[in-house]
């Protein structure tokens, strides 16, 4: 049995201004607060003597590795991301950053989703990645448009009930113009 796995698909390098600020805050907190605390605890554990049987030392080394791995990832990812903090020139269509209210055609249930970047998805809040099948199907649709999408639970039909963008955003040029 081989350990080889195909490379993961590239995720879209878009993020909202709030998501970017959240990632920067996480990086800052890891680098300026958590990492120094762990380094200090690691030094104290190392000073206790025999490291081969020192569970505290082993735990702190692992914790430091996890923090360093996340810091490296965030540093590279923040450089690659493009912040989208403007409204599209056509706010009646669904684009990145839109909050969309959908009605399930079969059941009549309504759902509200916000299309965000892959780094800020939150299923509990209804924030879906622009790379998800539902978000891809929603792009450029308008109110009262009906569409079908293949979801993990099977094929579902939806109708768009409402589209809203965060207030205070500036106009973006039309991507199709």
VOGU-3710 file (C-alpha; in Angstrom, 3 decimals, decimal comma):
1> xxxxxxxxxx> 0,000/0,000/0,000  1,391/3,367/-1,016  1,366/6,565/1,019  1,207/8,710/-2,107  -1,785/11,006/-2,339  -2,688/13,263/-5,219  -2,003/16,937/-4,488  -4,921/18,860/-3,026  -6,764/21,242/-5,300  -5,600/24,825/-5,092
11> xxxxxxxxxx> -8,051/26,857/-3,038  -9,197/30,272/-4,150  -6,978/33,019/-2,745  -9,830/35,402/-1,877  -10,752/36,558/1,609  -12,981/39,195/3,178  -11,424/42,072/5,091  -12,793/40,646/8,371  -11,335/37,212/7,618  -7,948/38,714/6,761
21> xxxxxxxxxx> -7,914/40,691/10,010  -8,824/37,525/11,933  -5,957/35,543/10,363  -3,483/38,374/11,041  -4,651/38,521/14,663  -4,192/34,742/14,989  -0,659/34,979/13,579  0,194/37,859/15,898  -1,201/36,032/18,945  0,703/32,847/18,082
31> xxxxxxxxxx> 3,985/34,647/17,474  3,906/37,221/20,269  2,056/35,389/23,070  1,687/31,621/22,732  5,095/30,820/21,257  7,119/32,691/23,952  5,041/30,994/26,680  5,715/27,546/25,207  9,431/28,285/24,724  9,684/29,329/28,380
41> xxxxxxxxxx> 7,844/26,175/29,520  10,037/24,045/27,234  13,206/25,539/28,728  11,895/24,858/32,235  11,067/21,245/31,300  14,502/20,773/29,701  16,173/22,020/32,880  14,568/19,227/34,897  17,108/16,708/33,646  16,630/13,481/31,670
51> xxxxxxxxxx> 14,658/14,458/28,573  13,993/10,902/27,382  11,495/10,258/30,192  10,230/13,798/30,606  6,606/13,931/29,432  6,409/17,709/29,913  9,436/18,208/27,651  7,968/15,926/24,960  4,588/17,667/25,143  6,112/21,163/24,895
61> xxxxxxxxxx> 8,314/20,164/21,923  5,224/18,863/20,111  3,255/22,000/21,011  6,082/24,241/19,766  6,190/22,302/16,478  2,440/22,766/15,993  2,684/26,510/16,670  5,648/26,879/14,295  3,825/24,914/11,587  0,740/27,145/11,897
71> xxxxxxxxxx> 2,903/30,314/11,897  4,651/29,191/8,688  1,315/28,365/7,039  -0,298/31,685/8,038  2,752/33,705/6,954  2,716/32,153/3,483  -1,066/32,176/3,147  -1,488/35,841/4,157  0,984/36,856/1,430  -0,961/34,903/-1,206
81> xxxxxxxxxx> -4,454/36,109/-0,242  -6,288/38,927/-2,013  -8,645/40,933/0,193  -12,026/41,673/-1,395  -13,697/44,511/0,496  -15,685/46,128/-2,286  -19,166/45,538/-3,664  -19,571/44,226/-7,189  -20,853/46,694/-9,775  -23,957/44,467/-10,149
91> xxxxxxxxxx> -25,271/43,936/-6,586  -28,361/42,127/-7,914  -26,243/39,078/-8,808  -24,400/36,664/-6,501  -20,639/37,192/-6,207  -17,974/36,742/-3,524  -19,037/38,207/-0,170  -22,768/37,942/-0,849  -25,218/36,783/1,796  -27,804/34,715/-0,030
101> xxxxxxxxxx> -31,175/33,473/1,175  -32,211/30,244/-0,551  -35,436/28,272/-0,537  -35,263/24,513/-1,000  -37,670/23,805/-3,872  -38,656/20,350/-2,567  -39,114/21,074/1,153  -39,800/24,832/1,180  -37,165/25,389/3,914  -35,096/28,555/3,709
111> xxxxxxxxxx> -31,367/28,777/4,378  -29,036/31,776/4,579  -25,440/31,440/3,388  -22,571/33,891/3,014  -19,987/33,189/0,321  -16,500/33,636/1,780  -12,950/32,436/1,145  -11,863/28,894/2,033  -9,861/30,179/5,033  -12,905/31,599/6,797
121> xxxxxxxxxx> -15,657/29,015/6,302  -17,906/28,347/9,290  -20,766/25,904/8,819  -22,468/26,915/12,075  -22,605/30,565/10,951  -23,681/29,626/7,405  -20,420/30,806/5,824  -19,577/28,603/2,840  -16,410/28,548/0,765  -16,497/29,993/-2,718
131> xxxxxxxxxx> -14,926/26,664/-3,766  -17,932/24,636/-2,524  -20,361/23,140/-5,051  -23,263/25,235/-3,711  -21,338/28,510/-3,951  -20,107/27,680/-7,460  -23,700/27,010/-8,523  -24,834/30,317/-6,955  -22,327/32,579/-8,728  -23,906/35,126/-11,122
141> xxxxxxxxxx> -27,462/33,991/-10,275  -30,147/36,574/-9,444  -33,232/36,765/-7,213  -35,978/34,310/-8,305  -33,471/32,177/-10,280  -33,898/28,448/-9,722  -31,029/25,974/-10,015  -30,031/22,436/-9,107  -26,770/21,377/-7,501  -25,225/18,020/-6,611
151> xxxxxxxxxx> -24,634/18,007/-2,840  -23,327/15,174/-0,629  -26,938/14,288/0,266  -27,989/14,114/-3,392  -29,260/16,499/-6,039  -31,128/19,491/-4,570  -33,108/22,285/-6,171  -33,040/25,835/-4,811  -34,563/29,220/-5,580  -32,834/32,470/-4,642
161> xxxxxxxxxx> -35,026/34,560/-2,336  -32,616/37,355/-1,376  -29,115/38,722/-2,013  -27,336/41,145/0,315  -23,817/42,580/0,530  -22,167/44,051/3,608  -22,774/47,798/3,915  -19,922/50,234/3,396  -18,214/48,403/0,548  -17,083/50,325/-2,506
171> xxxxxxx> -18,062/49,546/-6,089  -15,988/46,947/-7,971  -15,756/47,041/-11,757  -17,951/44,487/-13,512  -15,845/41,337/-14,100  -17,599/40,646/-17,428  -17,168/44,174/-18,809
//
